[in-house]
Amino acid sequence: MGVTASGSPFRFRRFLACAAAAMLAVSGVAVPHAFAATKIVAGTVFLSSTVWAELVADAKGYFKERNLDVELIATRSSAKVAQQLAAGSLNVASSGIPDYLRAIDQGAPVKIFMTQVGTPPYTIFARSTIKSIGELKGKTVMIGGPKDVTRYYVETLFTKHGLKTGSYDYLYAGSTANRFSALAAGGVDAAILLPPLSFRAKALGYSNLGNIQTVLADFPFTVHGYNTDWASKNRQALVDYTAALLKATK
């Protein structure tokens, strides 16, 4: 996600900086690049409703206001987000909270610094012929992964409705887009979906079997984490990035 210059105050400051640099250059005095934006490589699972704040911050120029050049990268799985953040390929990233907790527990240079989505926005959709969770016994359900937060969501909801873990089969796909595609193609009987694809599934007539927020309203869905090695050298950039996201969320 590139950041483009906009806004007269920003252009005026750049004009003054360029004018000053030109005068110093004429006088033979070397001058470093003024107002060079700080590059931040941010990661996420997929470009979906979970990153609306990042997209708003870019579109409204909130990153630019704080002199940040943010590149947003979709890894297509929560596990990959945590792995790349720990490896330093990403400076900051958002992902399901269990992946970060596992990484931190294993000593990875990762810390959580902000909640991204506090309430799980997931919904379980199934083939139109399936009208209840109990009818998924012996059927195939697609979730994010064997250790993904979506497994905890699904099993909590299903157990509340009397469907025992192990009485149905799992298939895995790291993103909502892939899970929706599998459901639409008839490859699975049900899938856990995020907006806006959950809205699409409803419009196409798939059965809504329940919202995760009805059983886990206070369980954080996704959180922001940072690589501690990067953050120790770029504290102000991290503060500015956080402020821009909070402004965009508001």
Salt bridges, closest charged atoms under 4 A:
GLU54 OE2 - HIS224 NE2 3.93
GLU65 OE1 - LYS247 NZ 2.99
GLU71 OE1 - LYS39 NZ 3.27
ASP99 OD1 - ARG102 NH2 3.23
GLU155 OE2 - ARG151 NE 2.79
ASP189 OD1 - ARG127 NE 2.70
ASP240 OD1 - ARG66 NH1 2.93
